[in-house]
């Protein structure tokens, strides 16, 4: 009997410790990445960024590899590696709307296709991205809706066939952009893909994330798009 009681007490104590640890972990878990840019958002100068680049690791890598493109042009990079459209939608108000830019450039969808948060249909990915576009437009922000960049495979998710899915998603995004007021489709894909819908080797070391040469191409594409949607002919610093 005493042995049974001792076992029960041990189980209860162990359960309490485990629960405490789980709660502690939850306090530091930040599913949507709201903490990532919270402090830097507060320290922005009174001059609001001209363009906010919302995205995943491809956008984050762009800032890391060529920070002057952002700093010298008063652009804000708001990319977080691994993020899906769902997470971007959650942080869109904090990391875009509250910064009051003229333009937002949205690059989203790669990690949805890679199922980073589990399966999501292309239609649902489009719905998330459209919601970001609508939030921007409602708040007077013009939208550059960027194509997903090409990839033939994901080294972290080899079962997925992005070369088949990315063109389908891009076609859906373009269809929306062509019909929506204040939204301009930006086609990175066509300039960076080979005949098999893979990213050209000179633009990526592993077929998904651009290198410096890849970002040069993207800058040459996005800058005219910024001028077009803002109705200006401004000279921007580029690679």
KASUL-V938637 format. One record per run of one state. SS is the DSSP state (H for helix, E for strand, C for the rest). FROM is the first residue (numbers start at 1). TO is the last residue. If there is no record, write none. Layout:
SS|FROM|TO + SS|FROM|TO
//
This chain:
C|1|1 + H|2|28 + C|29|37 + H|38|42 + C|43|50 + E|51|55 + C|56|56 + H|57|65 + C|66|66 + H|67|71 + C|72|74 + E|75|79 + C|80|84 + H|85|95 + C|96|96 + H|97|99 + C|100|102 + E|103|106 + C|107|109 + H|110|113 + C|114|121 + H|122|138 + C|139|141 + E|142|146 + C|147|161 + H|162|179 + C|180|182 + E|183|186 + C|187|188 + H|189|192 + E|193|193 + C|194|198 + E|199|199 + C|200|200 + H|201|203 + E|204|204 + C|205|209 + E|210|210 + C|211|211 + H|212|230 + C|231|239
//
